[in-house]
Amino acid sequence: MKAQELKKSLDKLITSQIPVFVWGSPGIGKSSIIKQIAKDKGLEFVDLRLSLLDPTDLKGIPFFDKDSNEAVWASPNFLPKVPNSKGILFLDEINTAPPSVQASAYQLVLDRKVGDYELPEGWSIVAAGNNESDRGVVYRMPPPLANRFVHLSMEVSFEDWKAWAYGAGIDSSIIAFLHYDSTKLFDFDPSKNQKSFPTPRSWEYVDKILVSGIENSLLLETMSGAIGSESATAFISFRKVMNRLPNIDALLAGEEVDVEHDSQVLFALIAGIVTNIRSVGILAHEKIDNALKFSLTLPKEFSVMLVKDMQQNGINVEGSAVWEDWVEEFAYLLV
């Protein structure tokens, strides 16, 4: 499933309190999606890494209750206990936990209790883990535990990532580069012993590296530590294109500017235009008009790409005075 499809399914499964397991390669945003769902629904979120626990950590430690003259389980304080609370208990990296720890999760997942602890009624259980084929440190999930989940697989989608990246304020040069070569968004080969490789998560690190103030002479080596030397070299070479862009503020103010009709330049320019208009918000009417006028001068595929990116980012191109002119020119190319 692509990210947006997965999010829609998870939303319903969580509401119905059906235990669900999300599979996917490392760094593609599994936990981020689940955390975002909790935020959107106003739910509490408890992230529990079973790989860091011992079996007794989840079930609790028994002690003698002199009043009842019985052994009682002291449940761990990291599990939710408020009776009327609502939230998501997220069991991350569950298949990296030793089998003894996974076994202690059986009852919690199926019966919503373990030892003397019972999960509050308003809480849902979601688990996630890396694919066994990715050659991470994983244990094969026992069939009794696997059968307690609905299993969903997450795949990487550039279009979904792009929508997220614009909203998260990711540097426009990163968006432009991955628009130009979307294969670099996720390039993980489990047969290779790679310390660093490009994933949605590692590109977010690259964005933070760019704003960290690291000297230009150190950027290549530093970025290589996040996305690998091949991708870092290609990205830094692409960033040189940014020096060939026209003044985007002038372009969106309606001034005439010279633009190279080179594919790399146009990918970078489209990302820059969308980022610029998004930063203005509801006051962007004039910029939208001028962006549409400018698009009429572009090669047809880039004109459609610009308008689609604007639409996907909630920019009201249909309300522009230039919209009818654009539709008359390019509507037959829309799908």
Disulfide bonds with the S-S distance in Angstrom:
none
